[in-house]
Amino acid sequence: DLRLSSDKLTGADPLRVSVTVTNTGDRPGKEVVQLYIAPPHSHTVQRPVKELKGFEKIALMPGESRTVEFVLDRRSFSYYEPRISGWYAESGEYRILAGTSSRDLPLCGTVAVQSDPLPAEITDHTTFGDLMGDPVYREILRPLTEKCGFTFAETDGLDAGTAGMMDAMMDGMPLHSVICFGDISLDEVDAAIEKLKAAR
């Protein structure tokens, strides 16, 4: 009977998680209820598969039930991020797990966390994929991508395999590599990098 107060975490409001524990035996007993979160997979930071966020020991008489509640704030979903010198919760779907140990977590729910994107560290080794999701950065890079003859959005008319390959290539291509495509000078790349840095 896992219950979440919301399926989204977008602001400062905490997430309340409750579970019901019942003593199904014929004698008094005690149990430790544990709550974990499982962060989404990240390409930028390594985190544990699941993280303990709370626990509570309760004692119940035979047949007795009790609701245990945990409160998770935004910090509960966060890791320390040096780029902002503070705690940051990546956007994504987090699983909420409850049970009696890290190996016994029969209850599961999900909550979507929404956060502002981190400021990009922009150098000539920054990839197009790191930047093209931001409309401001995408507009600054448009002259370069157009000179390449294709952009992330311009895959119409291509079969799915070719379009996917083109997107993957651009996604992982460092900014300085663009001089290999079209008539693009290193000065143009440097100028674009300066504009990118000034945009945020």
Order of alpha helices (4+ residues) and beta strands (2+ residues): beta-beta-beta-beta-beta-beta-beta-beta-beta-beta-alpha-alpha-alpha-alpha
